[in-house]
């Protein structure tokens, strides 16, 4: 039997529409409530399994006030209102809802959100033993599609459980986390667990696309649409038709394109430049290392798009927060880059301690690059002296071998830092680093993140 749902919504038409969607899908519904007082009375009398709560209601009290009570009662609930005020967002989030739904509602979005919310609620409840002490569920075995995901720390196991849960559900996923934490690999793993796994998986980095070409790259164009359009171009969304599209650094998407992007999510259709609208069938996975709520509050990211993307948010832990996984990852990368070396090198205790002592601001990507570089430099069976680039070292680690040649990545990083320092860390505009380096601002910001350049670290070392 499907769960019972309570709708708390003061707008009659929207409440009725939600009720029709739920009953058509086989859910039982409670008496619709239009105020906090009525909602509490219905909860006491009809005992729903999940509550859909609008933020602004009739009478005294708001949906956030009701959310606080629902959280105390350990009841699952989802907010319905889409408000871009940062204080309201923060207040709503503090009540620990299982999601937000933006109006107007589409039946498919509502039903997916319910599935996600009920799953999260069930899996966040601690199992109670005979002595009434809380225990965490042990992680279940990984399916073969996730065998490339390395780690066994508690925080990473939480991510794996989320991947297993959301993979088969055909919903959008927003993957959050610092640069280098493996967001693209997680997205690919979600695709592998979906019914779309035999269809295309298309990756787009929004941060590296020139601003004047983003629309053409995403949606395509017809021949002769603009100067230089010598042939028809198929956009990334059409290439991904039937499969999954992964938009990395989605926080870099210009506001004017966010409207078109929202249409893709709502209407499932694209409109190539110079062409006619056409239906597509894609699953959207997105990632960013930006605080999208901050971007919404600042007016740089649309609130309705944020909620469409944020059906199932996943936050990947930084490597410094899952340090017990470092030896496992290091061993994986040693084997990966030692195919031609016999025997495969091993890390000495001293080298392992060096890995564990470092904070890894560049996360897994930096660890992989470090291992690859040291494999090339090692001729023996043991990696005893592990070298981490001095420009990235924590101040607690001594530098060694100062006369060695720098890699191309290190030279690029040092050059960008030098230019940034020369213009007082101004990135865009006249006299900014992007102008001096003669590259797009979005591209420069992307390189800064990927190279782990941080002003405070550089300042501390100078």
JOQUI-V906512 format. One line per field, one symbol per residue. ss: DSSP state (@ for helix, = for strand, . for the rest). phi: phi as a letter, one per 40 degrees, with the letter a starting at -180 (. if undefined). burial: 1 if it has 24 or more other ideal C-beta (glycine too) atoms within 12 Angstrom, else 0. A space follows every 50 residues. Layout:
ss->???
phi->???
burial->???
This chain:
ss->...=====...@@@@@@@@@@@@@...==...=.=@@@@@@@@@@@...= ===....=....@@@@@@@@@@...====......@@@@@@@@......= ......@@@@@@@@@@@@@@@@@...==.....==........@@@.... ...@@@@@@@@@@@@@@.....====......@@@@@@@@@@........ =====........@@@@@@.=...........=..@@@@....=====.@ @@..@@@@@@@@@@@@@.===.=...===...======...@@@@@@... ..@@@@@@@@@@===...@@@.@@@@@@@@@@@@@@.........==.@@ @@@@@@@.....@@@@@@@@@@@@@@@....==......@@@........ .......@@@@@@@@@@@@@@@..........@@@@@...@@@@@@@@@@ ....@@@@@@@.
phi->.cccbbbbaccdccccccccdccccgccbcccbbacccccccdccbfcca bcbccbbcgcgbccccdccccccgbcabcbcbbccccccccccccgccib bccccbdcccccccdccccccccbcccbcccgbcbccccccccdcbcccb ibcdccccccccccccdcccbcbbbbiccgcgccccccccccccccccbc bbbbcccbcddcbdccccbgacdgcadgccacbcccccccdgbbbbbcfc ccccdccccccccdcccfabbccgbbdacbbbbbbbaabcccccccccgc accccdcccccbcbbccccccbcccddcccccccccbbdccbcccbcccc ccccdccccfccfccccccccdccccccbccbccbcbbdccbccccbccb fcccccccccccccccccccccbfgccbgcgccccccgbcdccccccdcc cgcbcccccccc
burial->00111111110001101110110000101101111101110110000111 11111110001111111111100011111111110001100110111111 11101000111111111111100000000000000000000100010011 10101111111111111011111111111111111111111111010001 11111111100011111111100000000000111111111111111111 11110011011111110001111010000111111111110110110001 11111111111111111111111011111111110011000000101000 11011101111111111111111110010000100111101111000000 00000010110110111011000000100000110010111111111111 111100010000
